[in-house]
Amino acid sequence: MSALLADVSDLSFANAEDTLPRLADGLRAGQVVPYLGPQLLSSDNPDLPSTPEALAKFLESKVALPARARGNVWAAAQYIESTRHRATVTTLMAEAFSVPAKPSGLHRMLASLNLPLIVDSWYDGAMRSALQATQGWGEIQGITRAGIGEDQWYRFYDRSGEETEAAAAAGWKTILYKPNGGIVPARNFLITDADYVEVLTEIDIQTPIPDMVKDRRSDRGFVFLGCRFHDQLLRTYARQIMKRSTGPHYAILDPADTLTRNEVRFLAAQEIVPISASVDTAAEIMLEVA
């Protein structure tokens, strides 16, 4: 924990043993929205990229990148799109996530709770796979607007993976919201700088966020699981998706990670209470309660 606490003197950490059971109760009551990040994949899916940096490294292994694009997944994808066309980006992303993601115990627990809303910010299909054991849910995915000739920001998919309409989605008990798209069911990926420039011009007024997501977040808090906020884009998306929700908000942070100064400022500014625990430890405690 010392490495984590070295840069977080301005933050007050909640006690994991006391707070995580209460969070599990809040999830079970439908009052907490889980916001899932890529680090949920790390232990159960070693063959899949579980950080933006790992995904950037994968892209670099496939295409020679200039120095300015190395290590930054969005810049890397933008360079590939600019030099080799969008189809190459989609093909490489599909290859990176070609191994079907195995749901963890935490994924399965969340799936069993009939939650009104689950936000999944990474590209894998683990949460969708876990939800297959249940009924009455569907998915909303953010989409790239590159070359589609449509004035829309997202698409709706039912449990079987078929595209559907907003009218059908309104009746879902659980909405799985993937703002950055995902490998399944339709290989939608927001990944390039250009993708996000377009979204970020509108996201402050919330246009790219579906109305039913706004409705379901309004009287709830968020818990961030497997997330980091060391990149401005990650912080912007988290801030905009939790906007106008009532709170309280929590983030489960791995004690092995050292937070950046920007992460500390973000957590403080958004009044997100940090909990120092690995994802596996947090899942174990919450599963005992649930």
Summary of the structure (lengths in Angstrom):
residues: 290
radius of gyration: 18.1
end to end distance: 26.5
largest distance: 51.9
contacts: 938
relative contact order: 0.20
helix: 43%
strand: 16%
